[in-house]
């Protein structure tokens, strides 16, 4: 993949984030506005983008690659969980420990990865990107949320299963796979409607992220050793691990570039939400999310530069 093209696209997305920052500073972006736009992205725009990606002819080779990506993503998550558990075990502060552990494992693939893949590779890339997105939801709402176990934020097993199965992105994947496997063509009118809705995914996602970055204050950003290690794991080590696992399973070309991009995304903003829900100190989570996002301007192209050298 052309690294300069990737860098230019990331710069463009960061410019959109700056618009979000400016909107926040001008008081155009209120908390309710950000919440509403987030819900629109999660429950309407992203599912439309996923369904659109499956609107292609059935191919046995694509299904095989799809399954190999699923196996590789499962392996990657299990390795990440195992390593992060060991690495952050010695962190004494419980809140810092769970924030850094969670942040090293769970990226912002939905709000940065999917828009970036869509912009660079179109529907063909999103077709493969839905696999890590599905596993993110699976692990996030089972293992991820188990790290935030305050009494006022406990989910039963049934509630967790519902969170996974009835996540709009998971439902969109199931619907999309059905359309793909049975070669069902979406009628022109709803297809055009899906295209219109999915086209706003990138700009709205970047505006929402920019609004979040605008709320970060330097006086609350403290770089502890645990936070630095978490940043290195999330932005560099775990994406590089993807470069080892996926080719061993025969994943290459566009599919490999897509998965590398998804796994190289910065810390997911949901760590801030989970920390707020348990009424703990949210500053370490905000620091991790903000710095990781800013660093991704450099680390994502770096990961792809390394991939071009060895693959």
Order of alpha helices (4+ residues) and beta strands (2+ residues): alpha-alpha-alpha-alpha-alpha-alpha-alpha-alpha-alpha-alpha-alpha-alpha-alpha-alpha-alpha
